[in-house]
């Protein structure tokens, strides 16, 4: 099993690709020699829940990604990737080929990630994720059962907590230093008062990473908007960060809450965690902010049927991948058009013009090297 430290990673093709990729983004090149260093692969669009903030129309296909297509993606892009997210929509652990997809991940240099609701995850999958050293993002929007189950329709909080405890127990038993848990909270007026309770919950379990996501997106009903309670949300985010700082919990949240701008919305550089020895610096540092978006250079999404999307936020179809070299899509007319725009958040995905201009998580711009 290959499990490279950050220093060892510098001797790989993936690292050389990342250096070139970031430099090409800096130069705003339209045709790239590098491959994307962040890759989203969607194992399935199916989900076992019907969450109130979800967009079901994004999950139209009932067919999981064929293993043959996945192997083509693996061959073409995995050797050059610094991070692979086995996720886009749906619950990835439901995919019929999910275990076969992830079992080969340890043979590459990238950091493997997955997002999961952790409701019905089989114990053998939990064990695999720990043994393979995955960065596991678990969605947890409340620790009050009635509220959680109102938001995550079809879920039982007791199951989620039991599975979180399984992850924690296996972490202590297997002691894989690359395995990492992050709790991801989708914040809205419904659960804003739960945030500090969730912080206490993860502290008790020795979970040292949390991400607070913002529900302010134009496709949602206004009742979801944090901007309707901006001052309260700003105060709670500030208190949550102070709690995280005091307890050495890695923290990040949206930079903007309505029209209020948090002075510091993360503590990524304030202390180190074991995961830092096995990963490049947070790729989230390259998130767009006020129109300066590197996504058209740095990442891509391949859906279950091979459809290639512009990025993890955009919904622009860039082409369809069925195998072989990825560059004909990566450098096609749609990608070149996207890269030549002066304000990159104006990508054509109508509501993302607002999202990428106001709500992303960082003010960082690409550095000379990762």
N, C-alpha and C positions, 0 to 999 in steps of 0.2 A: 504494500500500500504506500503510495507516494503522498507525503504530507509535508510540503515545503515551508520552511520558515520564510519570513520576509527577505532575509539576506540570500537564501538559496534561490528564491524566486527571481532574483536579479540575473541569474544565469540562464533563464529560459527564453524561449521564443515569445511567450506571452508578455514578458517584461519588455523586450525589445519592441514588440508591437505597441504596447501601451505608451512608451516613450515617443514613438513615431506618431501614434494616434493623437496624443495631446499636442504635439508640435504642429501637426497638420490642422488641428482645430484652432490653435493660436494664429496660424497663418491664414485661416479661413479658406483653405483650399476646397475647390469644388469636386475634384477627382482625387480619390485617396489611394495611396499605396497600402495603408494600414487597414486592418479589419476592425470592426467595433470591439472595444475592450469590455463592454458590458452587454450581455446577451440575455434576453428573456425567451424562454422556451415554454410553451403552453401545453402541458400534458393532457389537459381536458378542460372543457367548458362546463362540464356538469358540476352541480353543487348539491350538497345535502341540506342546505338552509335556504331561507327566503328572507334575507335581511331587509329591514325597512329602508336602508339607504342604498341598496344595490340597484344596478341597472340591468335587469334581466335580458334586454335586447342585445347586450354584449355577449350573451351566452346562448347563441342560437343553435349551435351544433351539438348533437347528442353523441357524435363519434369522437373517440379519443384519438390522440396523435398516433398514427401507425408506427410501429417500432422501426420499420424500414426507413421512413422519413427521418425519424430521430437519429438513426445511425448515420445518415447522410449529413445531417446538421453537425453531429458529433465529429465526424471526419473533417468537415470543411472549416469549422469555426472553433471548436473546443481547444485546439492547441494554441490559439492566439488570444484566448479570453482571459481576463483577469477576474471576472465575476460572471457566474451563470446563475440566473434566477429560474428555478423550475416552477414557474408560475406566470400567469397573466390574469386570467379570470377562472372562476370555478374553484373547486377544492382539489388540489393536485393529487392528494393521497387516494382519491377515488379512481384515478386513471388505471385501466387494466394493466398497463405496462410500466406503471410508476416505479416499481421496485427494480425492474430491469434497466430503466433509464438511469436511476441514481447509483446503481451498484458499480458502474464504471467511472463515476465522477472522481474517485480518489486517484485515478491514474493520470490526472491532469494537474496543471499548476494552479488553476483558478480556485477561487473560494466559491463553494456551492451554497446557494441560498434557497429557501422555500418559505412561502407564506401559507399558513394553515389556520383553520378555525379550531382545530384540535378537538372537535366534538366526537367524531367516530373513528379516529385514527387507530388502526390495528397496532397491537403491542409490538409485533415484529417490525413494523415500519418505524415506530419510535426508536426501537433498538438500532435499526440500520442507520437512521439519521445521526444518532449519537456516535456509533462506531465509525461512520464515514467522515465525521467532523463537519457536519452541516451548520450553517448559520440559520437557525430556525426562528422565523417571525411568527408569533402566535397572536391572533386577534383576540382581544379581551376588552370589551367596551364597558363593563361594569362588574362589580363583585357583589351586587345586590341581586339575588336570583330573579325576582319579578321584573326588574328593569332590564337585566341582561336578556332574559327570554322574550321580552317585548321587542327589543332591538334585533336580536339574532333569532328570528322566528324559526322554529323547528329544533332549537337547541335546548339542552339542559345544562345549566351552569355546573351542576355537580359532576357531569361527565368531563367537562373542560378542565375543572380543577383537578380531578383525578388524573387526567392525562398530563397536565402540567407537573403534578407531583411525580408521575412516572419518569418524565424527562429529567427532573431534578435528581431523583434517586439513581437513575442510570448514569447521569453525569458524574455523580459521586463514586459510583461503582466502577465505571469504565475508565474514567479520568482521561478522556481524550481532550487535550488542551485546545484543539481547534474547534471543538463543539461549542456553540454559543447560542443562548436564548435571548431574543428580544421580544418584549411585549409591545404590540402595536394597538393603539387606541384610536378609533374613529370618533372624533369629538364633535358634539353637537349640543344644543341647549338641553337635550334630553338627559345627557350623562355628564355634563360639566362638573357637577358636584361629586362625581365618583372618582375623579382623577387622583386626588390625594389618598383616597381609600385604596385605589389600585397600586399606588406607590408603596403604601404600607404592606399590601399583599405581596408584592414582589420582593420587598426587602426581607420579609420573613422567610422567603424561600431562597434567598441568596441569588436572585436574578438581578443582574446589574446593567440592564439596558432597557430603555423605553423610548418609544416614538409616539408623539401625539400628532395625529393627522387631523386636518381641518375639513369639515364637510361643506364649506362654502363653494359650491359648484352650481353653475346655472341650470344644470339638468335636474337639480333637486328642488323640491318645494321649499319655500322660504322658511318654513318651520325648522329646517335643518341648519340654517345659517348661523354660524358663530358671530357673524357681524351684527346680528340683532341683539346680542348681549356682549358686545365687544369689550366694554370696560370690565365686566365680570370675568370674561374669559382671559383677558390680559392679566388680571390680578391672579387668577388661579394658575395660569402658565408660569407666571413669575414665582409663585409659591412652590410650584412643582419643581422648577429648576433649582430653587434654593434647597429643597429637600434632597434632590438628586446630588447636588454638589456636596452636601453635608455627609451623604452616605456613599459617595463614590459610585453612583449609578450613572451610566452614560445616558445622556438626555438630548433629545432634539424635538423641536416643534416647529410649526409654521412661523415664518418671519413676520408675516402680517396677520393681524386679527382685525378684520374690518379695515379701518384706516389707521389703526394703531400699529406702530412698528416696535417690535421687541428689540431692545438694545443688544441682547445676546440671546440667541435662541438655541444654542447648543453648547456643550462642554467637551467636544471631541478632543480638543488639544490640551485639556487641563490635567488629564492623568491617563495612564495607559491601562489596558486590560489584557489578559492572556491572548485573546483573539487577535490583538495587534501584531503578535509574532507570526501570524499565519495569513495576513491579509495586507493588501495595499492600504494606504490611508483611505478613509471612508470615501468611496466614489460619490457619495451624496454631496461631497464638497463641491462637485461640479454641477450641481443642480442649477437650473436657470433662475435668474432674479432680475427683474426690471428689464426684460427683453434680451438679456445676454445669455443665450441658450446654446450650450455645446452638444445637445443631444443629437442633432443631425450628423455629427462626426463620431460620437462616442458610443452609441448604443443602437440596438435594433431589437425588434420583437418578431418571433416566428410563431404563428398560431397553429392550432391543431391540424389544419388542412394545408399548411405551408404558406398561408398568406403572410406577407411581411408588412408590418406596421412601422410607422415612422419612429415611434419611441414609446416609452411606457405610459406617457400621458396623451400623446396625439392619437387620433383615430384615422390617420391617413393611410390608405393602402398604397404601398410602394411597389408591389409586384407579388409574384408567387414563386416560392422556392420548392423545387422538387428533387434537387441533388446537384452535385458537381460544384464548380467554383461559385462562390457567393458574390464575387465582384461585379458581374453583369447587373445584378440588382442594386448592390451597394453604391454603384456609380452611375445608375441610370438617370434619365432626364428628371424624374421626380425628385430624387435625392439632390441632384445638382441644383435644381430650382430652389429647393429648401435651403441649401447651403449658401446661396448667393443673396438671400434676403438681408437687408440691413438690420431689421429688428426680427430676430429669429423666432420669437414667440408668435409672430404673425404667420403661423404655419398653415393656415387655411382651416384648421379645426376651430370653428367659430368660438365656442365658449372657452377654449384653452388660451385664447388671447388674454382673457381676464386671468385665468388660473396662473399661467406661467409668468404673467407680469406682476402679480401681487402676492401669490400664496406659497411659492416654493420655499424650501427649507434652509437655503444658505445664500450668503453674499459672496462666497468664494468664487474665484474664476480660475481657469486652468493654470497650474504651475509648470515650470519647465520639465519637471519629472515627477512621477508619482511618489 
